[in-house]
Amino acid sequence: MPEPKEQFSCEMYSEKFFMLCAAGGACACGSTHTFVTPLDVVKCRLQIDPGKYKSIFNGFRVSLAEGGMANLVKGWLPTLLGYSIQGSIKFSGYEYFKYKFAKMVDEESAYLYRTYLYLAASASAEVLADIGLSPFEATKVRMQTTPGYTSKMFEAMPHMYKTEGFGVFYKGLTPLWGRQVPYTMMKFSSFEKTLEYLYANVVPKPRDQCTKVEQLILTFTAGYIAGVLCAIVSHPSDTIVSKLNKDPSASIGGILSEVGPVGIWRGLVARIIMIGTLTGLQWFVYDAFKVYTGMPRPPPSPMPESLRKKLAAQGKL
């Protein structure tokens, strides 16, 4: 007897599908960013005060000596809320824009130029997602890098608003876009291409013959590789964001002059470890959420049959 067809909890690209994508994205980004808060704290302090925090391990040691474990989890609440909002918009937006942009062209073009679709969809989603993230990112960095500053988000945000005005929450939005948009473009496009490569060249059996556990392991692997690339591409902007949110009176040009071409890369090793782990876990959690909720999970884009016939006739297959 043939295998029973898998039943899904929603139709692909339906309203419920995008709502579940938003929930999955919130779980993926909120949980993982909160999990690596201690490493994020040290990374920010390395960027802000290299004289005091000389390396990753020194940064952990100094931070623990100054305030114990509580000093290493400062800013966990704005991290959780900010990246939950950002993740929900980013992942659902990516799925939405990828679908809409693909519908604007014919099937063959959508396949041949799929990398450009990934890049355009992820950039569009991230621009919107960062508007939701920016106030929480500004608060988080202020709490983590200002000595003696309150560790309570509901005290920090009103204080920042009262003393510096609403604009303080979006002072770092442009460099945040400069960090997050290239990061997300690399995150989604390199993940899609790496996963496609793994299934085509590394895994010894077709995707539909892999168990869900095997598929999730491959998802994490592709996500981690994408994360390493993301960290490198977006690190200079990350340094600028950290410094701007610590000192809103600073300018991008002034920061670049201050830190120099070497200083702009301080904290890169910490960020590679953090973002590699973070991105791998995000894709794992997001895909696991899809499995848990019974969402459709189509394989990497197959070549349209019409294009396959054309290439075969030209001897290119």
C-alpha positions as CSV (number, residue, x, y, z in Angstrom):
1,M,0.0,0.0,0.0
2,P,1.3,3.6,-0.7
3,E,2.4,5.7,2.2
4,P,-0.4,8.0,3.6
5,K,0.1,11.6,2.5
6,E,1.4,13.8,5.3
7,Q,-1.3,16.0,6.7
8,F,-0.3,19.7,7.5
9,S,-1.8,22.1,9.9
10,C,-2.1,24.9,7.3
11,E,-1.8,25.5,3.6
12,M,1.5,26.8,2.2
13,Y,1.5,30.6,2.0
14,S,-1.9,30.9,3.8
15,E,-2.6,33.5,6.4
16,K,-2.1,30.9,9.1
17,F,1.2,29.8,7.6
18,F,2.6,33.3,7.9
19,M,1.3,33.7,11.4
20,L,3.0,30.5,12.4
21,C,6.2,31.7,10.7
22,A,6.0,34.8,12.9
23,A,5.6,32.7,16.0
24,G,8.4,30.4,15.0
25,G,10.7,33.4,14.3
26,A,9.9,34.9,17.7
27,C,10.8,31.7,19.4
28,A,13.9,31.2,17.4
29,C,15.4,34.7,17.8
30,G,14.1,35.6,21.2
31,S,15.3,32.4,22.9
32,T,18.7,32.1,21.2
33,H,19.7,35.8,21.7
34,T,18.8,35.6,25.3
35,F,20.7,32.3,25.7
36,V,24.0,34.0,24.5
37,T,23.5,37.2,26.6
38,P,26.7,36.7,28.6
39,L,28.8,36.4,25.4
40,D,27.0,39.4,24.0
41,V,27.8,41.4,27.1
42,V,31.5,40.6,26.8
43,K,31.6,41.3,23.1
44,C,30.0,44.8,23.6
45,R,32.5,45.6,26.4
46,L,35.4,44.5,24.3
47,Q,34.2,47.0,21.6
48,I,33.5,49.9,24.0
49,D,36.5,49.6,26.5
50,P,39.4,47.6,25.0
51,G,41.7,49.0,27.6
52,K,39.8,47.3,30.4
53,Y,38.5,44.3,28.6
54,K,41.5,42.9,26.7
55,S,40.2,39.6,25.4
56,I,37.1,37.3,25.6
57,F,38.4,35.4,28.7
58,N,39.7,38.5,30.3
59,G,36.3,40.1,29.7
60,F,34.5,37.3,31.4
61,R,36.9,37.3,34.3
62,V,36.6,41.1,34.8
63,S,32.8,41.1,34.5
64,L,32.4,38.3,37.0
65,A,34.8,40.0,39.4
66,E,32.9,43.3,39.2
67,G,29.4,42.0,39.7
68,G,29.1,38.2,39.5
69,M,26.8,36.4,37.2
70,A,24.3,39.2,37.4
71,N,26.8,41.4,35.6
72,L,26.9,39.0,32.7
73,V,23.2,38.8,32.1
74,K,22.5,42.5,32.1
75,G,20.1,43.4,29.4
76,W,18.5,40.0,29.1
77,L,14.9,41.3,29.1
78,P,15.3,43.9,26.3
79,T,17.2,41.2,24.4
80,L,14.3,38.8,24.8
81,L,11.6,41.2,23.8
82,G,13.5,43.0,21.1
83,Y,14.7,39.9,19.3
84,S,11.3,38.2,19.7
85,I,9.7,41.1,17.8
86,Q,12.5,41.3,15.3
87,G,12.5,37.5,14.7
88,S,8.7,37.4,14.2
89,I,8.9,40.1,11.5
90,K,12.1,38.8,9.9
91,F,11.2,35.2,9.4
92,S,7.6,35.7,8.4
93,G,8.6,38.7,6.3
94,Y,11.2,36.6,4.5
95,E,8.8,33.8,3.7
96,Y,6.2,36.4,2.5
97,F,8.6,38.4,0.3
98,K,10.3,35.3,-1.1
99,Y,6.8,34.0,-2.2
100,K,5.7,37.4,-3.6
101,F,8.9,38.2,-5.4
102,A,8.9,34.7,-7.0
103,K,5.4,35.3,-8.2
104,M,6.5,38.4,-10.1
105,V,8.6,36.3,-12.6
106,D,8.2,33.1,-14.4
107,E,9.0,29.7,-12.8
108,E,12.3,29.3,-14.7
109,S,13.6,32.7,-13.8
110,A,12.6,32.3,-10.2
111,Y,14.8,29.1,-10.1
112,L,17.7,30.5,-12.1
113,Y,17.9,33.7,-10.1
114,R,16.7,32.3,-6.7
115,T,19.8,33.7,-4.9
116,Y,18.7,37.2,-5.8
117,L,15.2,36.4,-4.6
118,Y,16.7,35.3,-1.3
119,L,18.8,38.4,-1.0
120,A,15.9,40.8,-1.9
121,A,13.4,39.0,0.4
122,S,15.7,38.9,3.4
123,A,16.7,42.6,3.0
124,S,13.1,43.7,2.8
125,A,12.1,41.7,5.9
126,E,15.1,43.0,7.9
127,V,14.5,46.7,7.2
128,L,11.1,46.3,8.8
129,A,12.3,44.0,11.6
130,D,14.9,46.5,12.8
131,I,12.4,49.2,13.3
132,G,10.9,47.0,16.0
133,L,14.3,46.0,17.4
134,S,16.0,49.4,17.6
135,P,14.5,50.7,20.9
136,F,15.3,47.5,22.7
137,E,18.8,47.3,21.2
138,A,19.6,50.8,22.3
139,T,18.4,50.0,25.9
140,K,20.3,46.7,26.0
141,V,23.6,48.3,25.0
142,R,23.2,51.2,27.4
143,M,22.5,48.8,30.3
144,Q,25.4,46.5,29.4
145,T,28.1,49.0,28.8
146,T,27.4,51.9,31.2
147,P,29.0,51.4,34.6
148,G,26.5,51.7,37.4
149,Y,23.5,51.9,35.1
150,T,20.3,50.3,36.2
151,S,19.9,46.6,35.3
152,K,16.1,47.0,35.0
153,M,14.7,47.6,31.6
154,F,11.5,49.3,32.9
155,E,13.7,51.9,34.6
156,A,16.2,52.3,31.8
157,M,13.8,53.0,29.0
158,P,11.8,55.7,30.8
159,H,15.1,57.3,32.0
160,M,16.5,57.3,28.5
161,Y,13.3,58.8,27.1
162,K,13.1,61.5,29.8
163,T,16.7,62.6,29.6
164,E,17.4,62.3,25.9
165,G,14.0,62.1,24.1
166,F,12.4,59.5,21.9
167,G,15.1,59.9,19.3
168,V,17.6,58.1,21.5
169,F,15.9,54.8,20.7
170,Y,16.5,55.3,16.9
171,K,19.9,57.0,17.1
172,G,21.5,53.7,16.1
173,L,18.9,52.6,13.5
174,T,21.0,53.5,10.4
175,P,24.1,51.6,11.6
176,L,21.7,48.9,12.9
177,W,20.5,48.5,9.3
178,G,24.1,48.6,8.2
179,R,24.8,45.6,10.5
180,Q,21.6,43.6,10.3
181,V,20.6,44.0,6.6
182,P,23.9,42.5,5.3
183,Y,23.9,40.0,8.1
184,T,20.4,38.8,7.3
185,M,21.0,38.8,3.5
186,M,24.0,36.5,4.2
187,K,22.1,34.5,6.8
188,F,19.2,33.5,4.6
189,S,20.9,33.3,1.2
190,S,24.0,31.3,2.4
191,F,21.7,29.1,4.5
192,E,19.5,28.3,1.5
193,K,22.5,27.6,-0.8
194,T,24.4,25.6,1.9
195,L,21.4,23.4,2.6
196,E,20.9,22.9,-1.1
197,Y,24.5,21.9,-1.5
198,L,24.4,19.5,1.5
199,Y,21.4,17.6,0.2
200,A,22.8,17.5,-3.4
201,N,26.4,16.6,-2.6
202,V,26.9,15.4,1.0
203,V,23.8,13.5,2.1
204,P,23.8,10.0,0.6
205,K,20.0,9.9,0.2
206,P,17.2,12.2,-1.0
207,R,15.7,14.7,1.5
208,D,12.3,12.9,1.6
209,Q,14.1,9.7,2.7
210,C,15.8,11.5,5.6
211,T,14.2,11.4,9.1
212,K,13.1,14.6,10.6
213,V,16.0,14.4,13.1
214,E,18.4,14.1,10.2
215,Q,16.8,17.0,8.5
216,L,17.1,19.1,11.6
217,I,20.8,18.2,12.0
218,L,21.4,19.4,8.5
219,T,19.4,22.6,9.2
220,F,21.7,23.4,12.2
221,T,24.8,22.6,10.2
222,A,23.8,24.9,7.3
223,G,22.7,27.6,9.8
224,Y,26.1,27.5,11.6
225,I,28.1,27.9,8.4
226,A,25.8,30.8,7.4
227,G,26.3,32.3,10.9
228,V,30.1,32.4,10.6
229,L,29.8,34.3,7.3
230,C,27.2,36.6,8.8
231,A,29.5,37.6,11.7
232,I,32.3,38.6,9.4
233,V,30.2,40.6,7.0
234,S,28.3,42.6,9.7
235,H,31.0,43.0,12.4
236,P,32.2,46.6,11.6
237,S,28.7,47.9,11.8
238,D,28.1,46.0,15.0
239,T,31.1,47.9,16.6
240,I,29.6,51.2,15.5
241,V,26.1,50.3,16.9
242,S,27.6,49.4,20.3
243,K,29.5,52.7,20.5
244,L,26.6,54.9,19.3
245,N,24.2,53.4,21.8
246,K,26.7,53.9,24.6
247,D,27.3,57.5,23.6
248,P,24.5,59.0,21.5
249,S,26.5,62.2,20.9
250,A,29.1,60.3,18.9
251,S,29.2,60.3,15.1
252,I,29.9,57.4,12.8
253,G,32.9,59.3,11.3
254,G,34.2,60.1,14.7
255,I,34.0,56.5,15.8
256,L,35.8,55.3,12.7
257,S,38.6,57.8,13.4
258,E,38.8,56.8,17.0
259,V,38.9,53.0,16.6
260,G,40.9,52.8,13.3
261,P,40.9,50.0,10.8
262,V,42.1,47.4,13.3
263,G,39.9,48.5,16.2
264,I,36.7,48.2,14.1
265,W,37.3,44.4,14.1
266,R,37.8,44.1,17.9
267,G,35.5,41.4,19.4
268,L,35.3,39.5,16.0
269,V,36.3,36.1,17.5
270,A,33.6,36.5,20.2
271,R,31.1,37.5,17.6
272,I,31.9,34.6,15.3
273,I,31.4,32.1,18.2
274,M,28.2,33.9,19.3
275,I,26.7,34.4,15.8
276,G,27.7,31.0,14.5
277,T,26.0,29.3,17.4
278,L,23.1,31.7,17.4
279,T,22.3,31.3,13.7
280,G,22.6,27.6,13.8
281,L,20.3,27.4,16.8
282,Q,17.9,29.9,15.2
283,W,17.4,27.8,12.1
284,F,17.2,24.6,14.2
285,V,14.5,26.1,16.5
286,Y,12.6,27.6,13.6
287,D,12.6,24.3,11.6
288,A,11.8,22.3,14.8
289,F,8.8,24.7,15.4
290,K,7.6,23.9,11.9
291,V,7.8,20.2,12.6
292,Y,6.1,20.5,16.0
293,T,3.2,22.6,14.6
294,G,2.8,20.4,11.5
295,M,3.6,23.2,9.0
296,P,4.6,22.3,5.4
297,R,8.4,22.3,4.9
298,P,9.2,22.0,1.2
299,P,12.6,20.9,0.1
300,P,15.1,23.3,-1.5
301,S,13.7,24.6,-4.8
302,P,13.8,21.9,-7.5
303,M,14.7,22.7,-11.1
304,P,11.5,23.2,-13.1
305,E,10.9,20.3,-15.6
306,S,10.7,22.7,-18.5
307,L,14.2,24.1,-17.7
308,R,15.5,20.6,-17.2
309,K,14.3,19.6,-20.7
310,K,15.9,22.7,-22.3
311,L,19.2,22.2,-20.6
312,A,19.2,18.5,-21.5
313,A,18.5,19.4,-25.2
314,Q,21.5,21.7,-25.1
315,G,23.7,19.0,-23.5
316,K,24.2,21.0,-20.3
317,L,22.9,18.4,-18.0
